[in-house]
Amino acid sequence: MQRLSAAVAKSVIRHDLILGHNSQIMQTLRPPCNVFINHRGIETKRNIASLLYDFLTLLDLRPFLDRKSMKPGDKLFDEINGAIYGCKVGVAVFSPRYCESWFCLQELALLMETKKKVIPIFCDVKPSQLHVVDEVTHSAGDLQRYRHALEEAKNTVGLSFCSSKGDWSKLLRDVSDAVVQNLPEAEEEKP
């Protein structure tokens, strides 16, 4: 029995070393994302954001979605900021409570400041309804960044979607078409 346990232990250790080594290689070889999906997780992670991620992945467009692209041990801000800097196109999924999230506003501001092509999706919200909600906890500089980013997004042609009445598959096709159309333009604009 002891011999079997030792053999099993060696096998598990060898397997872990191989997997760990392959994981490190895969991490090194993992290409940067093309599309960064910015969204309010509470409202959109289980529907539009995940569906969009899966659809764009099937099209081999290399999307980034925090929940699906990161693994335990990753540094949150390093991974998210790195994905934003490395992406070519951003998809901002605006929802009714989007502007309550510091993370959403921070990501949107960084997308806009790095001059990424951003495709807005107004899901159950009109562009005119988007404004910074909690002005007490944000610095004056951040407030200005967030307001500017929101204004820029509101003045960008986007897609409107009603989650209770809309055609989900048409939305996914429309967003992926917009991404595909904007990728070559984003490539040409790179210095």
C-alpha positions in Angstrom: 0.0 0.0 0.0 2.9 2.4 0.8 4.5 1.7 -2.5 1.3 2.5 -4.4 0.9 5.8 -2.5 4.5 6.8 -3.2 4.0 6.0 -6.9 0.7 7.9 -7.0 2.4 10.8 -5.2 5.3 10.9 -7.7 2.8 10.7 -10.6 0.8 13.6 -9.2 3.9 15.7 -8.6 5.2 14.9 -12.1 1.8 15.8 -13.5 1.7 19.1 -11.6 5.2 20.0 -12.7 4.3 19.3 -16.3 1.0 21.2 -16.1 2.7 24.1 -14.2 5.4 24.2 -16.9 2.8 24.1 -19.7 0.8 26.8 -17.9 3.8 29.0 -17.8 4.5 28.4 -21.4 0.9 29.1 -22.3 0.9 32.3 -20.3 4.0 33.4 -22.2 2.6 32.4 -25.5 -0.9 33.7 -24.8 -1.5 36.4 -27.4 -2.8 39.8 -26.2 -6.5 40.4 -26.4 -8.0 42.2 -29.4 -11.2 43.2 -27.7 -11.6 44.4 -24.1 -15.2 44.0 -22.7 -16.0 46.7 -20.2 -19.2 46.0 -18.2 -20.9 46.2 -14.8 -20.6 42.6 -13.6 -23.6 42.5 -11.3 -25.9 43.4 -14.2 -24.3 42.0 -17.3 -21.7 39.3 -16.5 -24.1 36.4 -16.6 -25.8 37.4 -19.8 -24.5 39.9 -22.4 -20.9 40.1 -21.3 -20.4 36.3 -21.1 -22.3 35.6 -24.3 -20.3 38.3 -26.1 -17.1 36.8 -24.8 -18.0 33.3 -25.9 -19.2 34.6 -29.4 -16.1 36.6 -30.0 -13.9 33.7 -28.8 -15.6 31.4 -31.4 -14.7 34.0 -34.0 -11.1 33.9 -32.8 -11.1 37.6 -31.9 -9.3 37.1 -28.6 -11.6 39.0 -26.2 -10.8 39.9 -22.6 -13.4 39.4 -19.9 -12.1 39.6 -16.3 -14.0 36.6 -15.1 -13.0 34.4 -18.0 -9.6 35.7 -18.9 -8.0 35.9 -15.5 -6.9 33.1 -13.2 -6.3 32.8 -9.4 -3.1 34.6 -8.5 -3.3 37.2 -11.3 -2.8 40.8 -10.2 -6.2 42.5 -10.8 -5.1 45.9 -12.0 -2.0 44.6 -13.8 -4.1 42.2 -15.9 -7.0 44.6 -16.6 -4.8 47.6 -17.4 -2.5 45.4 -19.5 -5.5 44.1 -21.5 -6.7 47.7 -22.0 -3.3 48.9 -23.2 -2.9 45.8 -25.4 -6.4 45.7 -27.0 -7.4 47.2 -30.3 -11.1 47.7 -29.6 -13.1 48.2 -26.5 -16.8 47.2 -26.1 -18.5 49.2 -23.3 -21.7 47.6 -22.1 -23.6 50.3 -20.4 -26.4 49.2 -18.0 -28.6 51.1 -15.6 -26.1 50.9 -12.7 -22.9 51.0 -14.7 -21.9 54.5 -13.5 -22.1 53.4 -9.9 -19.0 51.3 -10.4 -15.6 52.9 -9.9 -14.1 50.0 -11.8 -16.3 50.5 -14.9 -15.6 54.2 -14.9 -11.8 53.7 -14.4 -11.7 51.2 -17.3 -13.7 53.4 -19.6 -11.5 56.4 -18.9 -8.4 54.3 -19.6 -9.9 53.1 -22.9 -10.7 56.6 -23.9 -7.3 58.0 -22.8 -5.4 55.4 -24.7 -7.5 56.3 -27.8 -9.0 52.9 -28.3 -11.9 52.4 -30.7 -14.9 51.9 -28.3 -18.2 50.4 -29.4 -20.9 51.4 -26.9 -23.8 49.0 -26.1 -26.6 50.8 -24.3 -28.3 47.9 -22.6 -31.6 48.9 -20.9 -30.3 52.5 -20.6 -30.3 55.6 -22.8 -27.1 57.5 -23.3 -28.6 60.6 -21.7 -29.1 58.6 -18.5 -25.4 58.0 -18.0 -23.7 60.3 -15.5 -21.3 59.9 -12.6 -23.5 59.1 -9.6 -21.3 59.1 -6.5 -19.4 62.4 -6.6 -18.3 62.3 -3.0 -15.8 59.5 -3.2 -14.1 60.5 -6.4 -11.3 63.1 -6.6 -11.8 66.1 -8.8 -9.4 64.8 -11.3 -11.1 61.4 -11.5 -14.5 63.1 -11.8 -13.2 65.0 -14.8 -11.8 61.9 -16.4 -15.0 59.9 -15.9 -17.2 62.6 -17.1 -15.1 63.2 -20.2 -15.0 59.4 -20.9 -18.8 59.1 -20.5 -19.4 62.1 -22.8 -17.1 60.7 -25.4 -18.9 57.3 -25.2 -22.3 58.9 -25.4 -21.2 60.8 -28.5 -20.0 57.6 -30.2 -22.4 55.6 -32.5 -23.3 52.5 -30.6 -26.0 49.9 -30.3 -29.1 50.1 -28.2 -30.6 46.9 -26.7 -33.6 46.1 -24.5 -32.8 42.8 -22.7 -36.5 42.0 -22.2 -37.6 42.4 -25.8 -34.4 42.4 -27.9 -33.0 39.6 -30.1 -29.9 38.4 -28.3 -28.4 36.6 -31.3 -28.9 39.7 -33.5 -27.1 41.8 -30.8 -24.2 39.3 -30.8 -23.9 39.4 -34.6 -24.2 43.2 -34.6 -21.5 43.7 -32.0 -19.1 41.2 -33.6 -19.7 42.8 -37.0 -18.8 46.2 -35.5 -15.7 44.7 -33.8 -14.6 43.1 -37.1 -15.1 46.4 -39.0 -13.2 48.4 -36.4 -10.2 46.1 -35.9 -8.5 47.0 -39.2 -9.1 50.7 -38.5 -7.6 50.3 -35.1 -4.5 48.6 -36.6 -4.0 51.4 -39.1 -4.2 54.1 -36.3 -1.4 52.5 -34.3 1.9 54.5 -34.4 
